Amino acid sequence: MGQMVDTSKHLSEFRFKASKNGKVFIFWTNRMVKTLSGEQARNFLTKVNPSDEHSVQLLLAKATGNFKRGNERKSPKTYKKEDYNARSVSG
């Protein structure tokens, strides 16, 4: 059987801030990862219950989607020089 993983630590790293103009900014480890506006923001704010921290964290995780699934783009500075040479030669 699979090993149980405690995800509560990762869930507690989400937080959000609602602005006066109706936008919701979602942060993960003090970095903004998503902005909700319009109907998405209104729906989120009606669902969120500040007294239940666990459900707030789950809503925030769902609102951000799969932003930590390896689909983040790397800046060109993070690639090694050999990677650039291999790409330009293979073209």
Secondary structure, DSSP 4 states (H G I P E B T S, - for coil): -PPP---HHHHTTEEEEE-TTS-EEEEETTEEEEEE-HHHHHHHHHH--TT-HHHHHHHHHHHH-STTSS-PPPPGGGS-HHHHHHHHHH-
